Amino acid sequence: MIANYIDEIIMFCAGLWATATGFGYLQMPAKDQIAREQWQARFGMALRWIGPLLLVISIALAVVKNNT
């Protein structure tokens, strides 16, 4: 059962990580605060829309796979 949904589970977890990181709930490990802030400024906005998009796609794929 779970083996059928491995792709969706991985995509869902990646979406959770991207969303949490993009909105600042999780911080990337870095040597100093300046490097963290630079990383957040560079990739934060992209992760804010990529994360929820991955969540929606993974749920849609799971629903479609369940109906077939």
Secondary structure, 3 states (H helix, E strand, C coil): CHHHHHHHHHHHHHHHHHHHHHCCCCCCCCCCHHHHHHHHHHHHHHHHHHHHHHHHHHHHHHHHHHHC
